[in-house]
Amino acid sequence: MVRAREEGVPLKVLGRGANVLVSDDGFDGVVVRLDHPTFRKTTRRGTRLQAGAGVDLIPLARRCSARGLSGLECMAGIPATVGGSVRMNAGGRFGEFSDVVRRVDVMRPDGQCEFWTPDRCGFGYRHSNFGDNLVLSAEIELHEDDPVKVRRKFDEYFEMKRASQPLSEQSAGCIFKNPNGHSAGALIDQAGLKGMGCGEARVSERHANFIVARRGAKASDVLRLIDLIRERVLALFSTQLETEIDIWRPCGLQWRGA
Ligand SMILES: Cc1cc2nc3c(=O)[nH]c(=O)nc-3n(C[C@H](O)[C@H](O)[C@H](O)COP(=O)(O)OP(=O)(O)OC[C@H]3O[C@@H](n4cnc5c(N)ncnc54)[C@H](O)[C@@H]3O)c2cc1C
């Protein structure tokens, strides 16, 4: 990370990539994945967990639910690593990751490590203050409850997601953030855009805020569809949709010696 900064090479962190769209021309920088065992470890002390940034969120939430540790059930059906969910403040109508975060272990771009309290993290709706800082791990506070009840809640949320979202198809989740109090999916649906396609990318019939990619789909198909959706929603409802997904594009880096 420090070397990349010194050399002026852009660096991005990839979790599970569940919220990332990479341009057809790729990304000409360094991509870091925290999948060393150090970052995939979870330790428990009472109701507190220390979870590495590379830990898979759904299995973690399922294990906690089965042991009667409540607080992560709302993460059922959200494909993510702990690092990605901290950075995105992942969640939905039943709760957000920030509800359980007590402290985040961060590496700054200059290589210095520090602990951030929730205040400093600046959590909001699919928002945080991490910017170019790397999330290394998070301390999570859960509470004990009846394992049967907690597991039932986890399964219930998972079923609700399965019923309303195209979980078995290729997508990056919700493409747009919900604009002040409105549902982006409802606006796209009311605009009659369900099923509309560009190349092999389509607005999902099941959830209009999802774009599903069939085999052979290009990032450019998805990007064209995003532009079309934005134009129609703006024209019909005077509402500007903001993307929730992170779009990675080449930055025109001149490699040394190239
Ligand atoms: C089917 C489906 C359903 C979804 N449902 C939901 C939902 O209900 N609610 C919701 O909030 N999201 C949802 N998403 C989106 C996605 O699951 C979340 O945004 C999730 O938090 C992404 O985690 P990730 O590990 O895959 O991060 P990535 O997609 O890999 O990265 C997301 C962003 O976080 C950054 N990042 C990743 N790891 C780190 C790190 N260690 N340190 C610093 N920055 C980091 C990346 O650089 C990028 O900017 C859904 C996605 C899919 C495909």
The ligand as a Gaussian input file, in Angstrom:
#p B3LYP/6-31G(d) Opt

LIG

0 1
 C      -27.418000     -10.510000      -4.832000
 C      -26.905000      -9.325000      -4.056000
 C      -27.652000      -8.807000      -3.015000
 C      -27.203000      -7.685000      -2.307000
 N      -27.972000      -7.197000      -1.288000
 C      -27.509000      -6.146000      -0.560000
 C      -28.264000      -5.629000       0.548000
 O      -29.354000      -6.099000       0.877000
 N      -27.735000      -4.588000       1.248000
 C      -26.516000      -4.036000       0.932000
 O      -26.082000      -3.098000       1.615000
 N      -25.799000      -4.490000      -0.112000
 C      -26.255000      -5.532000      -0.851000
 N      -25.521000      -5.992000      -1.908000
 C      -24.238000      -5.329000      -2.264000
 C      -23.002000      -5.941000      -1.564000
 O      -23.320000      -7.221000      -1.078000
 C      -22.552000      -5.030000      -0.413000
 O      -22.220000      -3.739000      -0.869000
 C      -21.305000      -5.592000       0.295000
 O      -21.022000      -4.800000       1.415000
 C      -20.095000      -5.659000      -0.616000
 O      -19.076000      -6.356000       0.088000
 P      -17.805000      -6.915000      -0.675000
 O      -16.909000      -7.553000       0.329000
 O      -18.214000      -7.765000      -1.822000
 O      -17.141000      -5.572000      -1.172000
 P      -16.702000      -5.230000      -2.663000
 O      -17.917000      -5.263000      -3.528000
 O      -15.536000      -6.042000      -3.067000
 O      -16.244000      -3.713000      -2.449000
 C      -17.185000      -2.714000      -2.178000
 C      -16.429000      -1.429000      -1.825000
 O      -15.774000      -1.602000      -0.581000
 C      -14.372000      -1.442000      -0.738000
 N      -13.708000      -2.409000       0.145000
 C      -13.836000      -3.745000       0.137000
 N      -13.098000      -4.282000       1.130000
 C      -12.493000      -3.256000       1.766000
 C      -11.597000      -3.155000       2.860000
 N      -11.125000      -4.231000       3.520000
 N      -11.171000      -1.928000       3.238000
 C      -11.608000      -0.821000       2.589000
 N      -12.450000      -0.831000       1.542000
 C      -12.899000      -2.050000       1.140000
 C      -14.093000      -1.700000      -2.209000
 O      -12.891000      -1.074000      -2.642000
 C      -15.323000      -1.101000      -2.837000
 O      -15.216000       0.296000      -2.901000
 C      -25.960000      -7.097000      -2.642000
 C      -25.190000      -7.639000      -3.698000
 C      -25.649000      -8.736000      -4.396000
 C      -24.810000      -9.286000      -5.528000

